[in-house]
Amino acid sequence: MDIEQVREYCLTLPGVTEDSPYGPDMIVFRIEGKIFLHLPLEYAVPRIAVKLPPEEGQDLRDRHTAIRAAYHLNKVHWNEILIENTFPSEQIQNWILESYNLVLSSLPKRYKGKWLNRTSHEV
């Protein structure tokens, strides 16, 4: 998967917006203002940072060299995944969707209900 495919997939998820609050080298994707994915553009090797449950993230980091604690983010929750020639696209999409759903589930009910019933992407 490349960065454009990641971007296109993220934008298919209901309610997702993108912006660059940290400058032109970083795109973030949000649901109701809450970030679920960081997409840095400055690296030669494409990567994303997604939020995963702490136990799952640690297990993945222990098992895969292409996954590590995300740089400059809370290392308990955020995981950096090398995306090019490492994992099947479906797996990367599943991690993106898991991050999206994790952030969505933490939103207040008034926001959660707004998007929860609109998604055809379910984990």
Residue, then its C-alpha position, 0 to 999 in steps of 0.5 A: m500500500d502506498i500513501e495515496q492508497v492510504r489517503e483514499y481509503c481514509l477518506t472513504l470512512p464516514g465523517v473523516t476530514e484531513d488537515s495538516p496542523y503540524g505543517p506540510d510534511m504531515i497529514v492527519f485524518r480525523i473523525e469529529g476533530k479527533i485524530f485516528l491516523h498520522l501520515p508523515l510525508e517526509y520519510a523515504v519509507p512510507r509509514i502511518a501511525v494508528k491508534l490501537p489497544p495497548e495490548e494489541g499494539q505491544d503484541l504487534r511490535d513484539r512480532h513485527t519489525a515493521i511495526r514500532a511505537a510511534y515517534h513523538l506520540n503516546k507510545v502506549h497507544w500509537n503504533e507506527i507501521l511501515i506500509e510499503n511491501t510489508f503487509p497486505s493492503e487488507q491488513i493495513q486497512n484493518w488497522i486503519l479501520e480499527s484506529y478509526n473505530l477506537v477513536l469513534s467509540s471514545l466520542p460522546k454519544r451525540y457524535k458517535g451515533k451520527w457516524l456509527n450507523r453510516t459506516s459500511h466499514e466494520v471491524 
